[in-house]
Amino acid sequence: DGGITQSPKYLFRKEGQNVTLSCEQNLNHDAMYWYRQDPGQGLRLIYYSQIVNDFQKGDIAEGYSVSREKKESFPLTVTSAQKNPTAFYLCASRKGLAGDNYEQYFGPGTRLTVT
Amino acid sequence: QKEVEQNSGPLSVPEGAIASLNCTYSDRGSQSFFWYRQYSGKSPELIMFIYSNGDKEDGRFTAQLNKASQYVSLLIRDSQPSDSATYLCAVNTVTGGFKTIFGAGTRLFVKA
C-alpha cells in the first residue's frame, strides 16, 4: 500500500530531552512537510522540503530541526529549546514542485506529550 | 487579516439537511483550493479540490469557487452524523513564495 507512515503514534518525554519523530512516504512525492496542531487550532507549518538535502523553515521553526537525506524520509527533531512542545504533529507530502496544483496527503500523526 | 479565514463554528445541522461551509482567502493569485475533513484525534483527509470558478460536485459534496470574491465554499447534501468533523479549507498561494495555507477549520455537528 502506498502512503505516509509516522511513528510512534503516541510519544511521552520528559522536559529537557530531544525527541525525533519519524515520517516515511512511499508515494515518490518530491515535497514533504511538518505541521503542528494544538487543540482547537489549525495547522502551523514547521519545516518543509522540496528536494533531497534541502529544506526551509516554516512559520514556527524555532526549537525544531529536520533532515532530508532520502526522498522517502523527513524526520523531525523536537529539541529542548522548544518551549511548548506538547502537540499533535502531522507529516504531509505532495508530488510536484512549487507552483503545481497538487494536494497534500497526511500521515496519521504523532501525539507528543512532554512533562 | 488572516490569509485563509473560516468560521470556527460549531455549525450544527439536523440529519438530512444541507451543511454549508465557507472560506475566504486574501491572495488574489491563488490557483488551487482544497477541502479536508478531520475527525477528532485523526489526521486531515482530502475530500474535494477545485481550481476553476463555479461548482464542482462529487457525490454529496459540492465545492464552489468565486475567485473575484476570493471565496470558496463546501456544501454537504443529505448530511449524516458521520459527517460530524472539522473541515479545513486550504489554499495554494503564490504571493511571497508558493505555499499552502490552511484555515483554522469549521467544526460541523450533524444531529441525528
Interface residues (C-beta under 8 A of the other chain):
Chain A: Y35 G40 Q41 G42 L43 L45 Y48 L90 R94 A98 G99 N101 E103 Q104 Y105 F106 G107 P108 G109 R111
Chain B: S8 Q31 S32 F34 Y36 G41 K42 S43 P44 E45 L46 F49 Y51 L88 A90 N92 V94 G97 F98 K99 T100 F102 G103 A104 G105
